Structures are given as structure tokens and as C-alpha cells.
């Protein structure tokens, strides 16, 4: 029996501000609504919806093909429903999006249909107001699941394996005719007459308890406005209490700020069942529902700017509780649990074997928990602590950091450098070509085809930075950690990076083949991790910056290409690492590295240009961009949570709050570059205290620190 834990509630002591977030986030492009476990894709040009996703399932997937099949697993890791498809045809005359509801009005053949759809908790509502329509049909399909269908008055209850349920309830319908099939997949068609007042409401509720799902659907169908109002209240609480207020003379920047926090909250899961012991922010609910070990801690770098730090801390705690990330194929299971960390290189080799044929003793639970893949992810554990000053959290995180440091170090070679299978963001770029016999550009399964784990410059630099943060954490807590040994290991690692990966003639750091220590000769943006981790000396940094400014290499119109533009076969329109700009590992780490070596002017140029890039055609949540044109390599609104790391650069270098010290500084030059003449920010909760910042070109920069709030 599944026993839920208490879900995360908005902290009662957070400051509350006023902001017209509905206007700031209104547009006519987005079609995605979500709240926690349920997501809804509506349609832009027709009535009804496209897809419903309810995540996760309470049972493990059994592969029908006998092989580890990613498309199959993706389609079965949540309850996926097509619809509701509505048979009303007409042109869209009105369409509007808000985080809690989509409204549209269609007109055709002397009839019209006004529609409002919303999502709150595990229920979606469609409220229709029809004129000139006598009869309507709504249909659903669960293409990947067989099940049972029961009729209860004006409601239907779909059950899958007697453990997950979808309840469909109509209110206002007359002369309902329901036709359903149960196998090989569930499908339902509901035809009904429209009442005299034209008002029909349809509720779709999901859950693991049949009676609760049915009751919730019936209640929502009878009072759709209550659910819509409830959904709006949730978002209002988030934007006026959890998100620090921000307004700026550049309205586009204000819109981007709130849009990114909308993306963060929209991707949050707070699933109240094992093994989901804490809330986390998914990579993007519109595609990647699960958790990633790299994505989760990096997300916390933007989530530390929320007034409620529990959101950012939660994802990292969830990693610790499960020995890694609850990745693709994870399901609910109240007892069994993986807690031990595993070596990532070996795991990728295992999955590569599983892809060929499933072994008889495959442990799906362990296979679905992604181990820590790269040290740069857990840098976020220290970063969010700096803002929360929560030593209890840091103490828990330190245990995981120490374990992962040991595992990251297992692959150390005689050179003193460590090998890895891939670095981050499922890197399948040209940098891997020297190490993969069957290399193919853009192959998303490249990480499972590595002939030889390679020595990645960024992996080793991130490991150095990670150890430095472990030392800081241990010293802060007075923990029983041999920091001298870690410092000694880091000194040796730094020496090895500079001996084997630095090319004096080229003035650049390269990946290397562990078999012969030959450098790859392919310049990738990951090499600038040597600046972030402060591996390079001043002369090396200067030479690296020269490459960064060379228009034939990394000095493209938009920052920063993942692969130097003079690399054969480079393609900046190819997502991921094909010469494209990656907002996270490409831009964020490069900017931070430049700041550490005093290249603030160049770093600020990159920030300003990146913000221009992501707002050129209205705000976007893409994280991959063409560095020549600035166009996104994904859809405009893919809901990618990693794009939100730009929030960190806005708050640090435009607003001017140092998240490590809590101090505030005027960054006058970047304000001039961006044409910003005024802004207000806060209250922002840092270490239990509230900070407000105000700026205008006439009165200057003002910082107000309130005393500690309770």
C-alpha cells in the first residue's frame, strides 16, 4: 500500500509582494499546463487537448521487445493519454495562456465554442461554453496501456493493472452515449447533446486510489471555477511569496526573470510516495520527466534565488536518499530502495549491454537510478548552501559529496587524470569523435557506444573544483575529513592537467586518449573549466581568452560555441555540442571563469549578449542556440529547466547580490551595456535575512537589509 508523505507547502514566514505576473507571462504561443504529477498539452488551433501525462506509474515496466528500448521505456514511464479530442471545427479567434489556464474561442459554421482548460494537483478541467452547437463528441486514447473501463452515471473510470486510475466526469451533458474499448489499448468516445445554456464541463482526474480519483473528477466537473481559482491561487502564492520581486526599466528583462521562475516551478515534482522522498525540478516535463544527477544540482544554482530554499535543497537530498537520480523508468515502490552509489563508467557499459539484450537477472530498480555522472553537478550543493546557510543541509550533502569524490576518482589513470564516458548534458559532440569508432554526429546514444572512456579536460577540472568545495564544506562544519589529503590530491591533479592536457603551442587545453595520452586537438568550450576551477595560470588564461575572442574559433556573434568554429564538420544548428551555445556548461561556466581571472568586461559582454539572444523573439526556454544566428535549436518553449541558470547571472551581475556573502555590489558597466536605468529587487531571503536592492540612474544604488525574520 502506498502511504503518502506530506507535500511541500509555501512557507508562512516568506515576505509577500505585489506583481502583475499574469500580464508578464501572458502570450499566445504556449500550450502546456502542469501542476506536479499531471501535465496537459492543449492545442493552439483546435478545441480540446493533445496529450495528458500522469507521472509516475506504481509498477515497473516489462520490456516487450526483450531489449533495453529507450522509446518504449519513455512511453511507459507515465500514464500517457491522447486527448481529449473534440469534434468541433472552426478558426481560433481568441487564444491566451497563463501558467494556470489556457483560454480560447473558436468560431465556424454559425457556431462558436469558448474553452478554458486548467490543471490543479492531479485534475485537469475543460469548461466549454457553446453557441449553435447541438451535439459534441470527446474522445480519449491510452495508446500504450490496456485496462478496464467502468461507467458510473455521467463518469467513466479507467483502471490500469488495478493500481493507477483515470476518472472522466461530465457535467451538463445530455443523452450521453459512451463507447469504450479496453484492449489492446484503452479508448473512450463520449457523444452528448449540449444543454440549452451551452455550458459543459469535463474533468479528468488521476490517482492511485480509484474512489478518490472518481470523487475528485465529479467534484471538479460540477464546479470547474473552483479548480481554476485554486490553480491561480497556487501560482499567485509562488510569484508573490517564493519569487523575490523584480522590476526593471527593461521590461523584457523583467519578463524573462518571471518566465524563468515559471519554468522552474512548472518543472517541479513533489511526488508524495517512495522513492520520491523530496521535491525536485525535472529537466523538462514536456519531455524528460525524470531526474538527472547532473541537472538537479545545477538547477539549484538558479533555485537558490527563490525565497524558499527547500526547493533547491530537495533535489540534492533526493539524490542522496536514492544513491543517484530517479531516472527514466522509475516507478513507485514503497519498500525496495537503492542507496549505494555506483561507478558511472561501469553503469553506462551495463546499459550498453542491456540495449542489445536484457539479462535474466536485470534489476530494473537499480537500472533506473542514474548514478552521478560528472563532478560539476554537485558543485550546486555548495552553491545553494551559500545562500541558505543551512548547515544541516550541508552536513547531509557533505556525506554524498565525499562518497561521490571517491567514485569519481576510481577511474584515475597512471597519469593522475581520471577518465569518463561523457561529461554533461548527454554530450555527443565532435569532441568524442577520436574516441568512438562508430561516431555519428547528433547520435543521442553515443554515451553508450564509447569504445574507450576518455580523459575529458572539463571532467578533471570539475573534479578539482569539487574537491575544493568539499574542503570548504568540511572546514565550515568542522567535519572529520582529511582535508590535507584532498588538498594533496588536488595539487597532483592540477599538475597532471597542466602537464598532459595543456598544449603550449596551441595555447589551449585538450581532451586526451588514456591509451597513449595523445591530445584530441579538438577545441571545446569545456576547456574553459580550467578558468572556472582556477587550474590555469594568468598567462594560460590570457591565451585561452584569445581563442575565445577569435571570430574563427569561439568569437561568434553569440556566446559561446561548444566546439571551435574552425573544427571540421562543426554545425552550430545541431543540438547538443555541435557548435551550439549551451546556456549551462557553455555559457555559465565560461562567464564564471572569466570573472575569476579579471575579465569582467568580456564576461559582462557575454551576459548582455546571451540575454539579448534568449529574448530576441520573445522569451524562450531553449538551452541550445545557434551561435551564428542566435536562433534556438529547440522549440521556443521546450520548458528546459537548465536554461533558468541565466537567472543566476541576472541576480549576481545585474542586480548585484553575491550569493556567497550576501553582500550587494553595483555592477555599473553591465547596466550601461544593457541600457538599464532603474530596477528594484526583493525582499530576497539570504541566510534568514531579507535583502532589498534599488537602483536608478539619478539616485544611484541602495541596499536595504532587514533584520532576521522569524
Protein Blocks (a to p, Z undefined) as FASTA:
>chain_A
ZZddddddddfkbccddddfklmmgcckbccdcehjbccdddfkbghjfbdcddddfbdc
ddfklpacfklmmmmmpccdedjddfbdcddfbdcddfkbccddddeehiacddddddeh
jbccdddddehiabdcdddddfkbccddddehjaccddehhlaccddddehiahiacddd
fbfbdcddddddddfkopacddddddfbfklmmmmmmmmmmmmmlmmmmmmmmmmmmmmm
mpccdddfblmlmmmmmmmmmmmmmmpccdfbdfblbccddfblklmmcccfklmmmmmm
mmmmpmblklmmmmmmmmmmnopacdehiacdfkbccfbdcdfklmmmmmmmmmmoccfk
lcfklmmpccdfbfklmmmmmmmmmmnopaklmmmmmmmmmmmmmmmmmmpcfkopacdf
bfbeoiabfklmmmmmklcehiaklmmmcfbacddfklmmmmmmmmmmmmmmmmmnopac
dfklmmmmmmmmmmmmmmmmpcfklopacdddfklopaehiacfklmmmmmnomacfklm
mmmmmmmmmmklmmcfbdcdfbdfkbghiafkbcghihpacfklmmmmmmmmmmmnopam
lmmmmmmmmmmmmmmnopafbfbdcfknopafbdfblopaklmmmmmmmmmmmnopafkn
opacddfklmmmnopabdcedjddeehiacdddddfklopadddddddZZ
